[in-house]
Amino acid sequence: MNLAFIIAAVFSTFFVLMWMIKSEKGGISFIKSAFQGLAGMCAVNLLGMVTGVTISVNWYSMVSFIILGLPGVIGALMLNFIFAI
């Protein structure tokens, strides 16, 4: 099961990076996406004091937030919700 998650992460990272490279402003869009992901993670954890919903911060989650941006944060929240039940 872990191998499937690793393969899915590698493919999603590859496709996101290839999409950004093919666009005209690939570097700028990657930097904007990375800042949006980090800002989303900070916002979720700051609001977690009020709502009780937080995202664990480790190297894997930070890399996914930087590469995937806000969809990475939303995906982490969905996984947190699914596996909390």
C-alpha positions as CSV (number, residue, x, y, z in Angstrom):
1,M,0.0,0.0,0.0
2,N,2.9,2.4,0.7
3,L,4.3,1.7,-2.7
4,A,1.1,2.8,-4.3
5,F,1.1,6.1,-2.4
6,I,4.8,6.7,-3.4
7,I,4.0,6.0,-7.0
8,A,1.0,8.3,-7.0
9,A,3.1,11.0,-5.3
10,V,5.8,10.7,-7.9
11,F,3.4,10.8,-10.8
12,S,1.5,13.8,-9.5
13,T,4.7,15.6,-8.8
14,F,6.0,14.8,-12.3
15,F,2.8,16.0,-14.0
16,V,2.6,19.3,-12.0
17,L,6.2,20.1,-12.7
18,M,5.9,19.3,-16.4
19,W,2.7,21.5,-16.6
20,M,4.6,24.4,-15.0
21,I,7.6,23.9,-17.2
22,K,5.5,23.9,-20.4
23,S,3.7,27.1,-19.5
24,E,5.3,30.4,-20.5
25,K,5.8,31.6,-16.9
26,G,6.8,28.3,-15.3
27,G,9.2,29.5,-12.7
28,I,6.9,32.3,-11.5
29,S,3.9,30.0,-11.4
30,F,5.9,27.5,-9.4
31,I,7.0,30.1,-6.9
32,K,3.4,31.5,-6.6
33,S,2.0,28.0,-6.1
34,A,4.6,27.2,-3.4
35,F,3.8,30.3,-1.5
36,Q,0.1,29.6,-1.8
37,G,0.6,26.1,-0.4
38,L,2.7,27.4,2.5
39,A,0.2,30.2,3.2
40,G,-2.6,27.7,3.1
41,M,-0.8,25.4,5.6
42,C,-0.2,28.3,7.9
43,A,-3.8,29.5,7.7
44,V,-5.2,26.0,8.5
45,N,-2.9,25.6,11.4
46,L,-3.6,29.1,12.8
47,L,-7.3,28.6,12.4
48,G,-6.9,25.2,14.0
49,M,-6.7,26.8,17.4
50,V,-10.3,27.9,16.8
51,T,-11.7,25.0,14.8
52,G,-9.6,22.1,16.1
53,V,-8.6,21.0,12.6
54,T,-4.8,21.0,12.1
55,I,-2.4,19.6,9.6
56,S,0.8,17.8,10.9
57,V,3.9,19.6,9.6
58,N,6.8,17.3,8.5
59,W,9.1,17.1,5.5
60,Y,6.6,15.1,3.5
61,S,3.7,17.4,4.0
62,M,5.9,20.5,3.4
63,V,7.1,19.1,0.1
64,S,3.6,18.3,-1.0
65,F,2.4,21.7,-0.1
66,I,5.3,23.4,-2.0
67,I,4.9,21.3,-5.1
68,L,1.1,20.9,-5.2
69,G,0.2,24.3,-3.7
70,L,-3.4,24.7,-2.4
71,P,-4.6,21.4,-3.8
72,G,-2.0,19.7,-1.7
73,V,-3.4,21.5,1.4
74,I,-6.9,20.6,0.5
75,G,-5.9,17.0,-0.2
76,A,-4.2,16.8,3.3
77,L,-7.3,18.1,4.9
78,M,-9.5,15.6,3.1
79,L,-7.2,12.8,4.1
80,N,-7.2,14.1,7.7
81,F,-11.0,14.0,7.6
82,I,-11.3,10.6,6.0
83,F,-8.9,8.8,8.3
84,A,-10.2,10.6,11.4
85,I,-13.5,8.8,11.1
